[in-house]
Amino acid sequence: MFRPWEANWFANPKDYTKMLHEDLEMRRVILARLRNAGIAKIETERSSNAQLTVTIHTAKPGIVIGKGGASVDQLREDLEKRFGNRVRISIQEIKQPELDAQLVAENIASQIERRISYKRAMKQAILRTMRSGAKGVRIYCGGRLRGAEMARREWDREGRVPLHTLRANIDFGRATASTTFGAIGVKCWIYKDVAAPLRKQPVATDAAAPIAEIAPQPELAAVLAEPQARVEITAAPVATPEPGVVTASATAAPAPRRARATTTTTTAKPAAKPKAEPKAKAEAKTEAKTETKAKAAAPKAKAETKAPAKKTTTAAGRAQGAPNKKTKS
């Protein structure tokens, strides 16, 4: 999402196919000629005056340039003869080849061609990449590994490689190792960092819109220096009383001055509502208690009234000469 195109040019529909095949053929020629120069990518740009600019990103610029620039001049002449356009070649050095996925994949492929164990090559490449400052790396190898009859796939990873994160800056490269028992493919993913979001640019204001002019304000010193206009206060004429007449206002004491009323904000508390219901409940309870007491006292009074009547009857019977148990004996 944030990488530029490797081919920057515009063509008419009639010439598009021709220019596209020219670009592809040019890349194949340069890569075949400078195979051991550690070329990561090749960028092409066409101008309006039929000039082709080729930018080569390499980890070994000395091999590309040659002694005194002889190798670059020879390459430029060959490209001009083959494609019939003026060619300008510029070389850019890659300062950290361990962080370039294409160079890491090509390095592993070259070690496999020299019969080095693919596991050892993968482990060493991962270790060097992580030491260079990468946040994660993943390497994948597929084919007849170690000359096995059945092809298989092996991969190794260290750190994290978030392939589904759009803002993650992940570099990808692939290479092919041609061996006696077949071709072995190598893929490499290197997670460098998260790309910072672009800041919003301020919206440009319309130049044709009129801008309101601000009137010049006087300085404070100039305002203080100006003479202020005098304000004349004319007192109302006071009526003088006659000497023989004594008015009530003269004898009356002067009215005291009113003091400035101080405004105080007081919040009136809401009046408490009379608790009528609790009293009614208390009265009902007391009435219920008195009724229960009266009911409890009623049977006692009846019992008391019955008891003396029995005593009187027994006493009367004895007075009439009722036989006694002792007298009978």
C-alpha positions in Angstrom: 0.0 0.0 0.0 2.9 2.4 0.6 5.5 1.1 -1.9 6.0 2.8 -5.3 5.8 1.0 -8.6 9.0 -0.5 -10.1 8.0 0.7 -13.6 7.1 4.4 -13.9 6.0 5.4 -17.4 2.9 6.1 -19.5 2.2 4.7 -23.0 -0.5 4.8 -25.6 -2.6 1.7 -26.0 -0.8 0.9 -29.3 2.7 1.1 -27.8 1.9 -0.4 -24.4 2.6 -4.1 -25.3 5.9 -3.2 -27.0 7.2 -1.2 -24.0 6.1 -3.8 -21.5 8.1 -6.5 -23.3 11.0 -4.2 -23.5 11.0 -3.7 -19.7 10.7 -7.5 -19.1 13.6 -8.3 -21.5 15.8 -5.5 -20.0 15.3 -7.0 -16.5 16.2 -10.5 -17.6 19.4 -9.2 -19.4 20.6 -7.2 -16.4 19.9 -10.0 -13.9 21.7 -12.6 -16.0 24.7 -10.4 -16.6 25.0 -9.2 -12.9 24.0 -12.4 -11.2 26.6 -12.2 -8.4 26.2 -8.5 -7.8 23.4 -8.9 -5.2 20.7 -7.0 -7.2 17.5 -6.6 -5.1 15.3 -4.7 -7.6 15.4 -2.8 -10.9 13.3 0.4 -11.4 12.6 1.8 -14.9 11.3 5.2 -15.9 10.6 6.6 -19.4 10.5 10.3 -20.2 8.8 12.2 -23.0 11.9 12.5 -25.1 12.3 8.7 -25.5 15.0 8.4 -22.7 15.0 5.3 -20.5 16.3 5.7 -16.9 17.3 2.4 -15.2 17.9 2.4 -11.4 19.7 -0.7 -10.0 19.5 -1.4 -6.2 22.5 -3.6 -5.3 24.4 -4.7 -2.3 27.7 -4.8 -4.2 28.0 -1.6 -6.2 31.7 -2.3 -7.0 30.8 -5.3 -9.1 28.2 -3.4 -11.1 30.4 -0.3 -11.7 33.6 -2.2 -12.5 37.1 -0.7 -12.8 36.8 3.0 -13.7 33.1 2.5 -14.6 33.9 0.2 -17.5 31.2 -2.4 -16.6 28.5 0.3 -16.5 29.4 1.8 -19.8 29.5 -1.6 -21.5 26.0 -2.4 -20.1 24.6 0.9 -21.2 25.9 0.5 -24.8 24.5 -3.0 -25.0 21.0 -1.9 -23.9 21.0 1.0 -26.3 21.9 -1.2 -29.3 19.3 -3.8 -28.3 16.3 -1.5 -27.6 17.2 1.5 -29.7 16.6 4.1 -26.9 18.9 6.3 -25.0 19.6 4.6 -21.6 20.8 6.2 -18.4 21.9 3.9 -15.6 22.0 5.0 -11.9 23.2 2.7 -9.1 22.0 2.8 -5.5 23.7 0.8 -2.7 21.7 -1.2 -0.2 23.4 -0.6 3.2 21.7 -3.4 5.1 21.4 -6.5 2.8 20.2 -8.7 5.7 16.9 -6.7 5.8 16.2 -7.2 2.1 14.0 -10.3 1.6 15.1 -10.8 -2.0 18.8 -10.9 -1.1 18.2 -13.2 1.8 16.3 -15.7 -0.4 19.0 -15.6 -3.1 21.7 -16.2 -0.4 19.9 -19.3 0.8 19.4 -20.6 -2.7 23.1 -20.2 -3.5 24.0 -22.1 -0.4 21.6 -25.0 -1.3 23.2 -25.1 -4.8 26.6 -25.6 -3.1 25.2 -28.6 -1.2 24.9 -26.9 2.2 22.2 -28.1 4.4 19.0 -26.1 4.0 18.3 -26.2 7.7 21.7 -24.7 8.5 21.3 -22.0 5.8 17.8 -21.1 7.1 18.9 -20.8 10.7 21.9 -18.6 9.9 19.8 -16.3 7.7 17.2 -15.9 10.4 19.9 -15.2 13.0 21.6 -12.5 10.9 18.2 -10.9 10.0 17.0 -10.6 13.6 20.4 -9.2 14.7 20.0 -6.5 12.1 16.9 -5.1 13.7 14.0 -7.0 12.1 10.9 -7.7 14.2 10.2 -11.0 12.5 11.3 -13.3 9.7 9.8 -16.4 8.0 11.7 -18.6 5.5 10.0 -21.3 3.4 11.8 -24.0 1.3 10.0 -26.5 -0.9 11.1 -29.3 -3.3 13.3 -32.4 -3.1 15.1 -31.4 0.0 18.4 -33.4 0.6 17.6 -35.3 -2.6 14.6 -37.1 -1.2 12.3 -39.0 -3.6 9.2 -37.3 -2.2 9.1 -33.5 -2.4 8.2 -31.7 0.9 8.0 -28.3 2.4 9.9 -26.9 5.4 9.7 -23.5 7.0 11.1 -21.7 10.0 10.1 -18.5 11.7 11.3 -16.2 14.5 9.4 -13.2 15.8 6.0 -12.2 14.4 5.0 -11.8 10.8 1.5 -10.2 10.6 0.6 -10.8 7.0 -3.0 -9.6 7.6 -2.0 -6.2 8.9 -2.3 -3.7 6.1 0.0 -1.2 7.8 2.8 -3.7 8.5 5.9 -3.1 6.4 6.7 -6.7 5.3 9.3 -7.3 2.6 8.9 -10.4 0.4 11.4 -12.1 -1.9 11.8 -15.5 -3.6 14.5 -17.4 -5.4 15.1 -20.7 -7.1 18.0 -23.1 -6.5 18.8 -25.3 -9.4 20.3 -28.6 -8.1 21.1 -32.0 -9.7 18.0 -33.6 -8.3 15.6 -30.7 -9.2 14.6 -27.2 -8.5 14.1 -26.0 -4.9 12.1 -22.9 -4.2 12.9 -20.4 -1.4 10.6 -17.7 -0.1 11.3 -15.1 2.6 9.2 -12.7 4.5 10.8 -10.0 6.7 8.7 -7.9 9.1 10.4 -4.5 9.6 8.0 -2.2 11.3 4.5 -0.7 11.2 4.2 2.1 8.7 3.2 5.5 10.3 -0.1 6.9 9.2 -0.1 9.9 7.0 -1.0 13.2 8.6 -4.0 15.1 7.3 -2.9 18.2 5.4 -4.7 21.5 6.2 -7.4 22.4 3.7 -6.3 25.3 1.5 -8.5 28.4 1.8 -10.0 30.0 -1.3 -7.7 32.8 -2.5 -10.7 34.7 -4.1 -12.6 34.9 -0.8 -12.5 38.4 0.6 -10.7 38.9 3.9 -12.2 41.3 6.4 -9.9 44.2 7.2 -9.2 44.9 10.8 -9.3 48.5 11.8 -6.1 49.7 13.5 -6.4 49.9 17.2 -4.9 52.8 19.1 -2.1 52.1 21.5 -2.6 52.3 25.2 0.0 55.0 25.7 -1.6 57.2 23.1 -5.0 56.8 24.7 -3.7 57.7 28.1 -1.9 60.7 26.8 -5.0 62.3 25.2 -6.6 65.0 27.5 -9.9 63.9 28.8 -12.9 66.2 28.4 -13.9 68.0 31.7 -17.4 67.3 33.0 -19.1 70.4 34.6 -21.6 69.6 37.3 -24.2 72.4 37.9 -25.9 72.3 41.2 -29.6 73.0 41.4 -30.6 76.4 43.1 -31.6 76.0 46.7 -34.5 78.0 48.0 -33.6 80.1 51.0 -36.3 80.4 53.6 -37.5 83.7 54.9 -36.2 84.7 58.3 -39.6 84.8 60.0 -40.9 81.5 58.7 -39.8 78.3 60.4 -40.3 75.3 58.3 -40.8 71.7 59.5 -38.0 70.5 57.4 -35.5 72.9 59.1 -36.4 71.6 62.5 -36.5 68.0 61.5 -33.4 66.0 61.9 -31.5 65.1 58.8 -32.6 61.7 57.5 -29.9 59.0 57.8 -28.4 57.7 54.6 -29.5 54.4 53.4 -27.0 51.7 53.5 -26.5 49.7 50.4 -28.6 46.6 50.5 -26.5 43.5 50.4 -28.1 40.8 48.3 -27.9 37.6 50.0 -29.3 34.5 48.5 -31.1 32.3 51.0 -32.7 29.1 50.0 -35.9 28.5 51.8 -36.2 25.1 53.2 -39.4 23.3 52.4 -41.7 23.1 55.4 -41.9 19.7 57.0 -45.2 18.0 56.5 -47.1 17.1 59.7 -46.9 13.5 60.4 -50.6 12.8 60.9 -50.6 9.2 60.0 -48.1 8.0 62.7 -50.3 9.7 65.4 -53.4 8.1 64.1 -51.7 4.8 64.2 -50.5 5.4 67.8 -54.0 6.3 68.9 -55.4 3.2 67.2 -52.8 1.1 69.1 -53.7 2.6 72.5 -57.4 2.1 71.8 -56.8 -1.5 70.9 -54.8 -2.0 74.1 -57.5 -0.5 76.3 -60.1 -2.7 74.6 -58.0 -5.8 75.2 -57.5 -4.8 78.9 -61.3 -4.2 79.3 -62.0 -7.6 77.8 -59.5 -9.3 80.1 -60.9 -7.5 83.2 -64.6 -8.5 82.4 -64.3 -12.2 83.2 -62.4 -11.4 86.5 -65.2 -9.2 87.6 -67.8 -11.9 86.9 -65.8 -14.4 88.9 -65.6 -12.1 91.8 -69.4 -11.4 91.8 -70.1 -15.2 91.8 -67.7 -16.1 94.6 -69.3 -14.1 97.5 -72.7 -15.6 96.7 -71.5 -19.1 97.3 -70.0 -18.2 100.6 -73.2 -16.6 101.9 -75.2 -19.7 101.0 -72.8 -22.0 102.8 -72.8 -19.7 105.9 -76.6 -19.6 105.9 -76.9 -23.3 105.8 -74.6 -23.7 108.7 -76.6 -21.1 110.7 -79.8 -23.1 110.1 -78.3 -26.2 111.8 -77.0 -28.2 109.0 -75.4 -31.4 110.3 -71.7 -31.2 110.8 -69.4 -34.1 110.3 -67.7 -33.5 113.7 -71.1 -33.3 115.6 -72.3 -36.5 114.0 -69.3 -38.3 115.3 
